[in-house]
Amino acid sequence: MSSRWVDIGGADAVSETAPLSVEIDGVPVVIVRCGAELYAVEDRCTHDGESLSGAQVEACQIICPRHGAHFCLRTGEALTPPATSRCAPIGRASRTADSAGAALVRRGT
């Protein structure tokens, strides 16, 4: 995945209760809002590889729809079993300041 910023669409489409699924350079990613911040994590539960695209989001945590593992959106840390390893944060997600209000994702920063 490149280190360039990628426009994933309007920031208003990113919810605090459900992830937005996108693909960036061939990698499935989910984007979630937590307050004013946007977070991007790999679309994969570390417990069994299940997609997080159908997950619920509560209190800045994404909850795997298969077995209920909770992950911190800020750090990727696994907070509850059955997951024991963190999910992979993709990098920064940002909202542009212009009138278009685009959501941008950049890996690794």
N, C-alpha and C positions, 0 to 999 in steps of 0.2 A: 504494500500500500504506500502510496506517495505521501510526502509531507505537505502537499499543497492543501489549501482550503477547498472544500467541496460544497457547493450549494445543494442542499437537500430539499429546498422548497421553503414555503412560508413558515416562519416560526410559530404562527398562530395554530398550525396544524399539529404542533407538539403538545401533548396533553400531560397533566399531572396524574392521571388515573390509568392510562393505557399507553404502551409504547408505540412509537411510529417505526415501522420496519422499512429499512432502506438497504441498498447494497452499495458499498463503496469499494471501488477497485476489485470487485469480485468477492468481497467479504461481507456476509450478512451482518447487519448492525441494527440495534434498536436505539432510538433516541427518546429520552424521557425528560420532562420538565419537573424540576423540584424548586418551587418558588420562582425566582427570576432566572435561575440557572438551568442550562440544558446539559444533559449528560449523555454520552455515547458509550455503549458497551457492546461487545461481541454478542450476537444473537445465538447464545448457546449456554445452557446450564452445565456447570462443571460436574454435576453428579452423574448425568447419563447422556449428555449431548442434546437434550430436548431444546427446541426453539423457545426463546423467551417472548416471541412476538404475540402470543396470546396471554401474556402475564398480566396480573393485576399489579398496580403500583400503589403503595401506601407509605407515608412518612419517609419519603426519599429512599424507599426500598423497592426492588423489583422482586416479585414472587413467582417462582417457576410454576407454570400451570400443571405440571405432571405430578410432582411430589411435594410441592409447597416450600422448597428451599428459599430462604430470603437472602438477597444480596444488597449491600449498600451501594447506591448509585454513585456516591462520591468517591469511594475507594475500590469498589469491586469486591470487597471482603465478603466471604460466606458467613452469614450471621446465624443460620440455623441448619440442622441436619435435614436431609441426608447429605447436602453438599458440605465438603470440608475444604475445598480450595476456591480461591477467589475467581470471579469471572473477569475476563480481560477488558479493562477499560480501553477504548479505542483512542481516546485523546480528548481534546477540547471540543466542545460544541459551543457555538456563539450565535448570538442574534445580532444582525447588522443594525446599525443606528439609522440607516436611511429609511425613507418612507415605504420601501418595499417590505421591510421587516423579514428578510431572508434568514433562514437558519443555516449555519455553516459548520462543517466538521473538519477538524484537522487532527490527524493521527499523531500520537506521541507527545503532545505538549499540553 
